[in-house]
């Protein structure tokens, strides 16, 4: 079975880490796992035993490397980034130390939206590669292409354990093997006990615990969610309520696109003449960048010449091939005419293409809310058990010596797997701390159209909430539901409000496709005259914790007229 490590599944964390890492060690000849752990921990991107930064590194150090939590987590990030083609081994005899790849540097230096190149990197993941000779599995697969096809062939919906029994456990170029897998999973559907037995048998055959096998699904599911290919749904495909995932319309469109591409695998690549290999390396690399919105006009002649050289292979199709994720770096660098891993000069002399997607970010309006107004928490509103529990948690962290930014970071991580049952009341609590009379709807309460409501004598605000187990990044769907909430609130008049007051969408992370969300918000304003505001959990926690710990708030009038995305964060002492 294909193995996927689970260091963390969030798109923004992946991007933040690679950017911070390149900023700190990109000019070095190579970097080690220790370099990675210091860069990540010092950027407050990882905690250990409740601490972040240098303290996390100190506390996690042990004589036995396998017990070093920080180092092991960093190793998993390194394996994920190598799988994505962002970093590669420094030499060809061992996995570590590492250097950045050409694609990795483009991710690290991108000043705009990285999501398209991120998606191309995910699609480029395949097996086998030059980097996994020591892996103990034999499946030959472009996993995510296979996973999307499987989803479509299974009526658009899958349970996580079906990933292990299906796409993670076959060679996708064997059509008979693929069709047998589809038939097998269909034979299990409707019988939860049969699924459980099949999953336990698989774990036993791998000499792994069922928990370990289950955990191996988190990264592939997270990557597909990050790319917008799937979304979580509650289904009864096994006769009981299960959180599954279903393919989105965008996911279907992506599958339609890639199934018509020339899917080049390592075995076919290695059978070709070296000059054709070089052309395919260049075409694969430049195609990934071009499909991601980068301006590759400076190498247009090279691309056209390489297409002529490879026309018998491509047969007029686009190339699906990520050289940095598949082929040893010496071959990739030779074909591209670059050299990494020799120190400062090479890192800064390489040509990186400008990304056209930076133009799209102009559509993204993000308001920055300063926390500079003296204020106290609205204690009179905080009477529910969940309110008291949250206040005590903040009090305990403050008593332990944590600063406001550290408290926000710890709480943000704490709620990373929160379900609706936990997340909805949390959001209501945070708004109450800020000073708004807010109540939430119980999950399953079909009588309340919105998930929460700020009850105001004249300007009530409906709130659409997405917990991290529903979707980690707010989606286009959440924005549409926020519009529906506003229309229904005005028509029912169950709470007093006016058309000018915002309708909110609140989630764990901001949307991946920020430009598309901003465009939709703009269309809603132009068509209906309604404002849609978008807030992530980190910003909401920052507002609440700042009031509780520092006694500083913000201008509340801004919330009533919020349009677009809002960002609020507490500055650290060195910022």
PyMOL commands that set and color helices and strands:
alter all, ss='L'
color gray80, all
select helices_A, chain A and resi 11-25+33-42+54-60+65-67+69-84+102-109+115-123+143-153+160-165+167-169+175-188+192-205+210-215+217-226+249-258+266-270+274-291+297-309+311-314+323-326+329-336+344-349+356-363+379-381+385-399+404-414+420-434+476-492+514-528+537-550+557-560
alter helices_A, ss='H'
color red, helices_A
select strands_A, chain A and resi 47-48+51-52+87-89+98-100+157-158+230-235+242-247+262-263+319-320+366-368+373-374+438-440+452-454+461-466+503-507+532-536+552-553+564-567
alter strands_A, ss='S'
color yellow, strands_A
deselect
rebuild
show_as cartoon
